[in-house]
Amino acid sequence: MSNNTIKPLILHAHATEPNPYKLAAVLDALDLPYNVRLWTFASDSYGVKGPNWESMTCINYLLRNYDTDDRLGASSEAGRVDIDQWTSFLISIMGPMIGQCNWFRHYNAVENDDAYKRYEAQAYRCFGVLEVQLELHEGGWVIAGENHSVLDLHFEPWIRQYGYAGLCLDEYPNLKAWLERVQGLPEVIKAYDVVKAGEEV
């Protein structure tokens, strides 16, 4: 059964958060039909029964069930381990550090420059890790290969927020070039259009 004959999946999303966009990009890359329902943080989501709710879990589910030709995933165990460790780096370290920069720059009730500087330093440390990784294989994709992988779609929405978080990519030329490259992918361009045009709940 081809992916375009299945019942459309439902992507529950907040338009202001990074994670829905990477999910939408994966859905588009795999040619999966889907509809977007936009929630606000004040929405009552009690009526949502049994969704997959963590972005890594959602993407892994999509890869296991629909990426049968490894367009985004890896065909070898070594490749899968590589994807797992970089995904873990994003969701456990880089994402939270950028998120804290966003919080202390825009939302904390009391200005706390010390807290911001702590997370700023950690976010830049993460940028440095990615910068070195990209340099190892001439700045193409997060892991070596002719084509992008799911990792590039995982990382893009978080790195995209660097300006909002008060960060700068000038000292990370490989990362800056990578971001521009990934933002030009058709599925990434489409993801931002589709999510923002989703049905409000």
Stockholm file with secondary structure:
# STOCKHOLM 1.0

chainA/1-201         MSNNTIKPLILHAHATEPNPYKLAAVLDALDLPYNVRLWTFASDSYGVKGPNWESMTCINYLLRNYDTDDRLGASSEAGRVDIDQWTSFLISIMGPMIGQCNWFRHYNAVENDDAYKRYEAQAYRCFGVLEVQLELHEGGWVIAGENHSVLDLHFEPWIRQYGYAGLCLDEYPNLKAWLERVQGLPEVIKAYDVVKAGEEV
#=GR chainA/1-201 SS CCGGGSCCEEEEECTTSSHHHHHHHHHHHTTCCEEEEECCTTSCGGGCCSCCCSHHHHHHHHHHHHCTTCSSSCSSHHHHHHHHHHHHHIIIIIHHHHHHHHIIIIICSSCCHHHHHHHHHHHHHHHHHHHHHHHHTTTSSSSSSSSCCHHHHHHHHHHHTTTTTTCCCTTCHHHHHHHHHHHTSHHHHHHHHHHHTCEEC
#=GC SS_cons         CCGGGSCCEEEEECTTSSHHHHHHHHHHHTTCCEEEEECCTTSCGGGCCSCCCSHHHHHHHHHHHHCTTCSSSCSSHHHHHHHHHHHHHIIIIIHHHHHHHHIIIIICSSCCHHHHHHHHHHHHHHHHHHHHHHHHTTTSSSSSSSSCCHHHHHHHHHHHTTTTTTCCCTTCHHHHHHHHHHHTSHHHHHHHHHHHTCEEC
//
